[in-house]
Amino acid sequence: MRCADTGSQHGAAVILALLSVALAAGLTAALLGDFGRSLDSVAGRQDQAQARLLARGAVDWARNVLADDFKRTNVDHAHEMWAVRVPPTPVGDGEVGGEIHDRSGLFNLNNLMPDGKADPVALAQFGRLLATLGVAPADAGRLAHAVVDWIGGSTTNEEKNGIASSGLRASGGNGSLLDAAELRLVAGFDEALVDRLTPFVTALPAPTRINVNTAPAEVLAAVVADLELNDARILVAERERAWFRDLADFSARLPAGAQAPGTGLDVRSRHFAVIGRSGFGSAVVRMEVLLDRRETWPTILWQRIL
């Protein structure tokens, strides 16, 4: 019998309330410290320090949620507790909120060249993704190879000269991408195309597998040969009622003619992005963190504060 989220409708409000209370309770202790010991401290700096502490507390809370989920289940889907967004919640004199986004459901650009060598399967998949988003098939193949050339370091002098004035990190060897936004540095990828791709791609340490329980229809259509976009959308709609228990279940529910690849798919997620938002006094902080849940306790791959 397929797993079904029978309590998703009436339980959503309860889960959200529990998450908010747990977050507030877990972070209240962080406010007990005295950041005003220095008499010549500026109030704005105190507020900034408190806001950052709250934001980091939200990230650690998210790591606890993901660790608990890892121990309780071997399937990840969009109806689990980690997927519930926590709205701004009062904590002492401040407020904090946040959300966890699964990154394992997106196409990993670094899979195009995971070990210093182009992967033909990933190249074909990325080409199909580009075509699904309206890129002409001939251009899709060229653009896919352009990303491989960028990762491998085969860039033109003109491209390299434009990196210094860019706000993006050049992969430099160029090496694996750290952020999908680096596509803006690759020949042929204009702002409009990168914006179209952004909801469907990510940049993770390769190789990674795609979670079929969280992948958008466009990504499923790209990674499963002969799977039409409309059929992929039907799968996603069915997944809302009964998520895929394992890869055998996923394959059994594919339409006739479509065949899942032998590798590269999963029903569990390993990488997550956490966004923590906090405010204290006059300070507002947004912290973004990429987590790797290879084992129970997720490790931080990178973080940035905005």
JOWO-V377288 format. One record per residue. N is the residue number from 1. RES is the residue in three letters. SS is DSSP state (H for helix, E for strand, - for the rest). PHI is phi in radians with two decimals (NA if undefined). OMEGA is omega in whole degrees, -180 to 180 (* if undefined). Layout:
N/RES/SS/PHI/OMEGA
N/RES/SS/PHI/OMEGA
This chain:
1/MET/-/NA/-176
2/ARG/-/-1.25/177
3/CYS/-/-1.24/180
4/ALA/-/-2.35/-180
5/ASP/-/-1.55/-173
6/THR/-/-1.20/-177
7/GLY/-/-1.83/-173
8/SER/H/-1.12/-175
9/GLN/H/-1.28/-175
10/HIS/H/-1.41/-177
11/GLY/H/-1.68/-175
12/ALA/H/-1.06/-178
13/ALA/H/-1.14/-180
14/VAL/H/-1.16/180
15/ILE/H/-1.07/-179
16/LEU/H/-1.07/179
17/ALA/H/-1.12/179
18/LEU/H/-1.10/180
19/LEU/H/-1.10/-179
20/SER/H/-1.11/180
21/VAL/H/-1.13/-179
22/ALA/H/-1.12/179
23/LEU/H/-1.13/-179
24/ALA/H/-1.10/-179
25/ALA/H/-1.15/-178
26/GLY/H/-1.24/-176
27/LEU/H/-1.79/-178
28/THR/H/-1.01/-179
29/ALA/H/-1.07/-178
30/ALA/H/-1.17/-177
31/LEU/H/-1.53/-177
32/LEU/H/-1.32/180
33/GLY/-/-1.22/-179
34/ASP/-/-1.75/179
35/PHE/-/-1.66/-178
36/GLY/-/-1.92/-177
37/ARG/-/-1.15/-179
38/SER/-/-1.48/-175
39/LEU/-/-1.14/-178
40/ASP/-/-1.70/176
41/SER/-/-1.23/178
42/VAL/-/-1.53/-177
43/ALA/H/-1.02/-180
44/GLY/H/-1.11/179
45/ARG/H/-1.21/177
46/GLN/H/-1.10/179
47/ASP/H/-1.06/-180
48/GLN/H/-1.12/180
49/ALA/H/-1.12/179
50/GLN/H/-1.14/-179
51/ALA/H/-1.12/178
52/ARG/H/-1.16/178
53/LEU/H/-1.09/179
54/LEU/H/-1.14/-180
55/ALA/H/-1.10/179
56/ARG/H/-1.18/176
57/GLY/H/-1.09/178
58/ALA/H/-1.12/178
59/VAL/H/-1.15/179
60/ASP/H/-1.13/176
61/TRP/H/-1.08/178
62/ALA/H/-1.09/178
63/ARG/H/-1.10/176
64/ASN/H/-1.13/179
65/VAL/H/-1.05/-179
66/LEU/H/-1.21/178
67/ALA/H/-1.13/178
68/ASP/H/-1.12/178
69/ASP/H/-1.11/-180
70/PHE/H/-1.06/-178
71/LYS/H/-1.35/-173
72/ARG/H/-1.62/-174
73/THR/-/-2.58/177
74/ASN/-/-1.93/177
75/VAL/-/-2.31/176
76/ASP/-/-2.02/179
77/HIS/-/-2.62/-170
78/ALA/-/-1.36/179
79/HIS/-/-1.87/179
80/GLU/-/-1.51/-175
81/MET/H/-1.08/-178
82/TRP/H/-1.10/-176
83/ALA/H/-1.48/-179
84/VAL/-/-1.47/179
85/ARG/-/-1.29/178
86/VAL/E/-1.68/-180
87/PRO/E/-1.24/178
88/PRO/E/-0.91/-175
89/THR/E/-2.12/180
90/PRO/E/-1.07/175
91/VAL/E/-2.40/-176
92/GLY/-/1.05/178
93/ASP/-/-1.62/180
94/GLY/E/-2.17/175
95/GLU/E/-2.58/-178
96/VAL/E/-2.61/177
97/GLY/E/-2.68/179
98/GLY/E/3.04/-179
99/GLU/E/-2.72/178
100/ILE/E/-2.04/178
101/HIS/E/-2.03/177
102/ASP/E/-1.31/176
103/ARG/-/-1.79/-180
104/SER/-/-1.36/177
105/GLY/-/-1.58/-178
106/LEU/-/-1.86/179
107/PHE/E/-1.35/-179
108/ASN/E/-1.47/-178
109/LEU/H/-1.05/-179
110/ASN/H/-1.27/174
111/ASN/H/-1.19/178
112/LEU/H/-1.14/-179
113/MET/H/-2.59/-171
114/PRO/-/-1.26/-176
115/ASP/-/-2.23/-179
116/GLY/-/1.38/180
117/LYS/-/-2.38/-178
118/ALA/-/-1.08/179
119/ASP/-/-1.72/-177
120/PRO/H/-1.08/179
121/VAL/H/-1.17/179
122/ALA/H/-1.13/177
123/LEU/H/-1.05/179
124/ALA/H/-1.13/-180
125/GLN/H/-1.15/180
126/PHE/H/-1.16/176
127/GLY/H/-1.08/178
128/ARG/H/-1.16/178
129/LEU/H/-1.10/178
130/LEU/H/-1.06/179
131/ALA/H/-1.13/178
132/THR/H/-1.08/-179
133/LEU/-/-1.58/173
134/GLY/-/1.77/178
135/VAL/-/-1.43/179
136/ALA/-/-1.04/-176
137/PRO/H/-0.90/-180
138/ALA/H/-1.12/179
139/ASP/H/-1.24/-179
140/ALA/H/-1.07/178
141/GLY/H/-1.11/179
142/ARG/H/-1.12/-180
143/LEU/H/-1.17/178
144/ALA/H/-1.06/179
145/HIS/H/-1.22/177
146/ALA/H/-1.13/177
147/VAL/H/-1.16/177
148/VAL/H/-1.07/178
149/ASP/H/-1.10/179
150/TRP/H/-1.16/180
151/ILE/H/-1.07/-179
152/GLY/H/-1.37/177
153/GLY/-/1.70/-178
154/SER/-/-1.53/-180
155/THR/-/-1.90/-179
156/THR/-/-1.43/178
157/ASN/H/-1.08/179
158/GLU/H/-1.08/179
159/GLU/H/-1.13/-178
160/LYS/H/-1.17/-180
161/ASN/H/-1.17/-178
162/GLY/-/-1.46/-175
163/ILE/-/-1.27/-174
164/ALA/-/-1.04/-179
165/SER/-/-1.52/-178
166/SER/-/-1.51/175
167/GLY/-/-1.47/-177
168/LEU/-/-1.76/175
169/ARG/-/-1.43/172
170/ALA/-/-1.40/-177
171/SER/-/-1.20/164
172/GLY/-/1.19/-180
173/GLY/-/-1.96/-9
174/ASN/-/-1.29/177
175/GLY/-/1.49/-178
176/SER/-/-1.08/176
177/LEU/-/-1.26/173
178/LEU/-/-1.70/-177
179/ASP/-/-2.56/179
180/ALA/H/-1.07/179
181/ALA/H/-1.10/178
182/GLU/H/-1.13/176
183/LEU/H/-1.00/179
184/ARG/H/-1.09/179
185/LEU/H/-1.55/-176
186/VAL/-/-1.58/-179
187/ALA/-/-1.00/177
188/GLY/-/1.70/-179
189/PHE/-/-1.75/177
190/ASP/-/-1.51/-175
191/GLU/H/-1.04/-177
192/ALA/H/-1.12/-179
193/LEU/H/-1.19/179
194/VAL/H/-1.10/178
195/ASP/H/-1.11/178
196/ARG/H/-1.18/-177
197/LEU/H/-1.38/-171
198/THR/H/-0.88/-179
199/PRO/-/-1.22/-171
200/PHE/-/-2.12/-177
201/VAL/E/-2.20/177
202/THR/E/-2.58/177
203/ALA/-/-2.28/-176
204/LEU/-/-2.23/173
205/PRO/-/-1.04/-176
206/ALA/-/-1.60/-2
207/PRO/-/-1.51/176
208/THR/-/-2.30/178
209/ARG/-/-1.94/-178
210/ILE/E/-1.68/178
211/ASN/E/-1.39/-178
212/VAL/-/-1.25/178
213/ASN/-/-1.44/-178
214/THR/-/-2.17/-178
215/ALA/-/-1.21/174
216/PRO/-/-1.11/-180
217/ALA/H/-1.00/-179
218/GLU/H/-1.10/179
219/VAL/H/-1.26/177
220/LEU/H/-1.05/180
221/ALA/H/-1.13/-179
222/ALA/H/-1.38/-173
223/VAL/H/-1.56/178
224/VAL/-/-1.86/-178
225/ALA/E/-1.07/177
226/ASP/-/1.19/173
227/LEU/-/-1.71/-180
228/GLU/-/-1.25/-178
229/LEU/H/-1.05/179
230/ASN/H/-1.10/177
231/ASP/H/-1.17/178
232/ALA/H/-1.13/178
233/ARG/H/-1.15/176
234/ILE/H/-1.14/178
235/LEU/H/-1.05/-180
236/VAL/H/-1.12/178
237/ALA/H/-1.13/178
238/GLU/H/-1.15/-180
239/ARG/H/-1.12/177
240/GLU/H/-1.13/-179
241/ARG/H/-1.62/-179
242/ALA/-/-2.62/-178
243/TRP/-/-1.21/-178
244/PHE/-/-1.34/-178
245/ARG/-/-1.26/180
246/ASP/-/-2.80/-178
247/LEU/H/-1.21/177
248/ALA/H/-1.14/177
249/ASP/H/-1.11/178
250/PHE/H/-1.08/-179
251/SER/H/-1.09/-178
252/ALA/H/-1.17/-177
253/ARG/-/-1.71/176
254/LEU/-/-1.26/177
255/PRO/-/-1.21/180
256/ALA/-/-1.01/178
257/GLY/-/1.70/179
258/ALA/-/-1.57/-177
259/GLN/E/-2.38/180
260/ALA/-/-1.22/177
261/PRO/-/-1.14/-178
262/GLY/-/-1.22/180
263/THR/-/-2.39/173
264/GLY/-/1.66/180
265/LEU/E/-2.07/180
266/ASP/E/-2.80/172
267/VAL/-/-2.00/179
268/ARG/-/-2.20/-178
269/SER/-/-1.88/180
270/ARG/-/-1.98/-176
271/HIS/E/-1.95/-179
272/PHE/E/-2.39/172
273/ALA/E/-1.81/178
274/VAL/E/-1.97/176
275/ILE/E/-2.04/178
276/GLY/E/-1.88/179
277/ARG/E/-2.09/-178
278/SER/E/-2.51/175
279/GLY/E/-2.50/177
280/PHE/E/-2.64/-177
281/GLY/-/1.04/-180
282/SER/-/-1.61/-175
283/ALA/E/-1.71/174
284/VAL/E/-2.25/-177
285/VAL/E/-2.24/172
286/ARG/E/-2.15/-180
287/MET/E/-2.01/177
288/GLU/E/-2.01/-177
289/VAL/E/-2.38/173
290/LEU/E/-1.82/-177
291/LEU/E/-1.91/174
292/ASP/E/-2.02/180
293/ARG/-/-1.69/177
294/ARG/-/-1.17/175
295/GLU/-/-2.10/-173
296/THR/-/-0.97/-177
297/TRP/-/-1.58/-177
298/PRO/-/-1.17/177
299/THR/E/-1.71/-180
300/ILE/E/-1.56/177
301/LEU/E/-1.50/173
302/TRP/E/-2.78/176
303/GLN/E/-2.56/176
304/ARG/E/-2.54/-180
305/ILE/E/-2.03/-179
306/LEU/-/-2.00/*
